[in-house]
Amino acid sequence: MTVRFQELLASGELVRVFALGRLLHPVTIDLFGLAGGFHGFWLDQEHCGLTHRDVQLAAACARANNFDCFVRMAPTDYALVTQNLEAGAGGVMAAQIQSAEHAEQFVRWAHFAPRGLRGLNTSGRDAHYTHKSQEQFATDANRDLFVAIQIETLGALEQVDQIAANDGVDLLFVGPSDLTQALGILGQFAHPRLVEALDAVAAACKRHGKHWGTVAPNPEYTNRCYDKGCRMLSLGADVLAVRQGIEAAKTTYKKLFE
């Protein structure tokens, strides 16, 4: 049975996820499922342009593996938010958020009234294809929806406390590559300025009873984040897994590649 990310985070458990985008396929999801240890995944629509059918397929495969999942997307299209949710994703995450006001707009796109302004349609997977009444659907969706906001711009970092205070935000998710770029320290994951930024995120989440997550670029950065209270870690990705598999094969049979 699938356990939602919100429930795992509320229990204090470390939520281990992986990323899918360029190599989205049922077998890829099954391989991560069979490996064990993961709770779910996120879909990279921002960089990979995943379609509605892609999200439908991934969400169905997630359910088959007892995974939860959410879609990382650009916060530029109101309709695409609801389409991703109706396709069966358990939530959405906004990339490149610039301010607390920008985050609030995304939250309102994702929620039904009175919290938001999402359009109501019960023909999608999240309403069990019309098996839920409108009232039940809206109530369940507002309660169960997972909304994450990426902290990867200077504007979001400056207003991280206000974003963490938003009652419609479940998770703050640090994008370390873009955040180091914004800070002028591209790729320097141990730089004091990034450590200071992580402290600000951790403190804001602690003040407002929220959780935070991040991508794992290397063990040192990842362990530091865990020690600072990060409880959602993205520890793998489709392209990276294949690349590492190829490198492992070349290392195992090094003599035959010389």
Long-range contacts (C-beta under 8 A, 24 or more apart in sequence): 1-66, 2-40, 2-62, 2-63, 2-66, 2-67, 2-68, 3-39, 3-66, 3-68, 4-68, 4-90, 4-144, 4-146, 5-39, 5-40, 5-68, 5-70, 5-90, 5-91, 5-146, 5-170, 5-171, 5-232, 6-144, 6-146, 6-170, 8-39, 9-170, 9-171, 9-211, 9-231, 9-232, 12-231, 13-231, 14-226, 14-231, 14-232, 14-233, 15-39, 15-40, 15-213, 15-231, 15-232, 15-233, 16-233, 16-235, 17-41, 17-42, 17-213, 17-232, 17-233, 17-234, 17-235, 18-42, 18-234, 18-235, 18-236, 18-237, 18-238, 18-241, 19-43, 19-44, 19-215, 19-234, 19-236, 19-237, 19-238, 20-44, 20-58, 20-237, 20-238, 21-45, 21-47, 21-48, 21-50, 21-237, 21-238, 21-239, 22-48, 22-238, 22-239, 23-238, 23-239, 23-242, 24-48, 24-50, 24-54, 24-57, 24-58, 24-238, 26-57, 26-61, 28-238, 28-241, 29-58, 29-61, 29-62, 29-65, 29-67, 30-61, 30-64, 30-65, 31-241, 32-65, 32-236, 32-241, 33-64, 33-65, 33-66, 33-67, 38-67, 38-235, 38-236, 39-67, 39-68, 40-67, 40-68, 40-69, 40-70, 40-90, 41-67, 41-69, 42-69, 42-70, 42-71, 42-72, 42-93, 42-234, 43-69, 43-70, 43-71, 43-72, 43-89, 44-72, 45-71, 45-72, 45-73, 45-74, 45-80, 45-84, 46-72, 46-73, 46-74, 46-95, 46-96, 52-83, 52-84, 52-87, 55-83, 55-84, 55-87, 55-88, 55-89, 56-87, 56-88, 56-125, 58-89, 59-87, 59-88, 59-89, 59-90, 59-125, 60-88, 62-88, 62-90, 63-88, 68-146, 70-146, 70-148, 72-150, 75-102, 75-105, 75-106, 75-109, 78-109, 81-106, 81-109, 81-110, 81-118, 82-109, 82-110, 82-118, 82-119, 82-121, 85-110, 85-124, 85-126, 85-141, 85-145, 86-121, 86-123, 86-124, 86-125, 86-126, 86-127, 87-124, 87-125, 88-124, 88-125, 88-126, 90-144, 90-145, 90-146, 91-145, 91-146, 91-147, 91-148, 91-170, 92-146, 92-147, 92-148, 93-147, 93-148, 93-149, 93-150, 93-171, 93-173, 94-147, 94-148, 94-149, 94-150, 95-150, 95-152, 95-175, 96-150, 96-152, 96-153, 96-178, 97-149, 97-150, 97-151, 97-152, 97-153, 97-155, 97-156, 97-163, 98-153, 98-155, 98-156, 99-155, 99-156, 99-159, 100-159, 100-162, 100-163, 100-166, 102-155, 102-156, 103-149, 103-156, 103-163, 103-166, 103-169, 104-166, 104-168, 106-147, 106-149, 107-147, 107-166, 107-168, 107-169, 108-168, 110-145, 110-147, 110-168, 111-141, 111-142, 111-145, 111-147, 111-168, 112-138, 112-141, 112-142, 113-138, 115-142, 115-167, 115-168, 116-142, 116-168, 146-170, 146-171, 147-171, 148-172, 148-173, 148-213, 149-173, 150-174, 150-175, 150-178, 151-175, 151-179, 151-197, 151-201, 151-212, 152-176, 152-177, 152-178, 152-179, 152-182, 153-178, 153-179, 153-182, 154-182, 154-183, 157-182, 157-197, 157-200, 157-201, 160-200, 160-201, 160-204, 161-204, 161-207, 161-208, 163-204, 164-201, 164-204, 164-205, 164-207, 164-208, 164-210, 165-204, 165-207, 165-208, 169-210, 170-210, 170-211, 171-210, 171-211, 171-212, 171-213, 171-232, 172-201, 172-204, 172-205, 172-210, 172-211, 172-212, 172-213, 173-212, 173-213, 173-214, 173-232, 174-198, 174-201, 174-212, 174-213, 174-214, 174-215, 174-225, 174-230, 175-214, 175-215, 176-214, 176-215, 176-217, 176-221, 177-215, 177-217, 189-217, 189-218, 189-220, 189-221, 190-220, 190-221, 190-224, 195-224, 198-224, 198-225, 198-228, 199-228, 202-228, 202-229, 202-230, 205-229
